[in-house]
């Protein structure tokens, strides 16, 4: 019963944003829409960094881990190539405002005013650190 209630609460988290609301994300993972939905449903946040690149064409979102919300970023204010550099393992810092909320999907689109991309680390980047 608790799990069902938690799942219901978390699944409505993505629908909480309002147009005009200020959004400030720090070190937010960039992932696929389906992986973000699955992470909310299951509570397994490791799905965000292990999302396969084949999910990118279906939709790229930025996940706010603290609020358990995901946002789509306005393509006019940030390049898709910048998001792809951080996909599945990297992150972005974003400041902006919610431009609109899709009535059908409930996904908020953020008009970005500032951003910084931290690309995913290259394989073997941490080799020899221990």
Secondary structure as the mmCIF struct_conf table of DSSP 4:
data_model
#
loop_
_struct_conf.conf_type_id
_struct_conf.id
_struct_conf.beg_label_comp_id
_struct_conf.beg_label_asym_id
_struct_conf.beg_label_seq_id
_struct_conf.end_label_comp_id
_struct_conf.end_label_asym_id
_struct_conf.end_label_seq_id
HELX_RH_AL_P HELX_RH_AL_P1 UNK A 2 UNK A 11
TURN_TY1_P TURN_TY1_P1 UNK A 12 UNK A 12
HELX_RH_3T_P HELX_RH_3T_P1 UNK A 13 UNK A 15
TURN_TY1_P TURN_TY1_P2 UNK A 19 UNK A 20
STRN STRN1 UNK A 22 UNK A 32
HELX_RH_AL_P HELX_RH_AL_P2 UNK A 33 UNK A 42
TURN_TY1_P TURN_TY1_P3 UNK A 45 UNK A 45
HELX_RH_AL_P HELX_RH_AL_P3 UNK A 46 UNK A 49
TURN_TY1_P TURN_TY1_P4 UNK A 50 UNK A 50
HELX_RH_3T_P HELX_RH_3T_P2 UNK A 53 UNK A 58
STRN STRN2 UNK A 60 UNK A 64
TURN_TY1_P TURN_TY1_P5 UNK A 65 UNK A 68
STRN STRN3 UNK A 69 UNK A 73
HELX_LH_PP_P HELX_LH_PP_P1 UNK A 74 UNK A 74
TURN_TY1_P TURN_TY1_P6 UNK A 75 UNK A 77
BEND BEND1 UNK A 78 UNK A 78
HELX_RH_AL_P HELX_RH_AL_P4 UNK A 80 UNK A 86
STRN STRN4 UNK A 87 UNK A 87
TURN_TY1_P TURN_TY1_P7 UNK A 88 UNK A 89
STRN STRN5 UNK A 91 UNK A 101
TURN_TY1_P TURN_TY1_P8 UNK A 103 UNK A 105
HELX_LH_PP_P HELX_LH_PP_P2 UNK A 107 UNK A 107
STRN STRN6 UNK A 108 UNK A 118
HELX_LH_PP_P HELX_LH_PP_P3 UNK A 119 UNK A 122
TURN_TY1_P TURN_TY1_P9 UNK A 123 UNK A 128
#
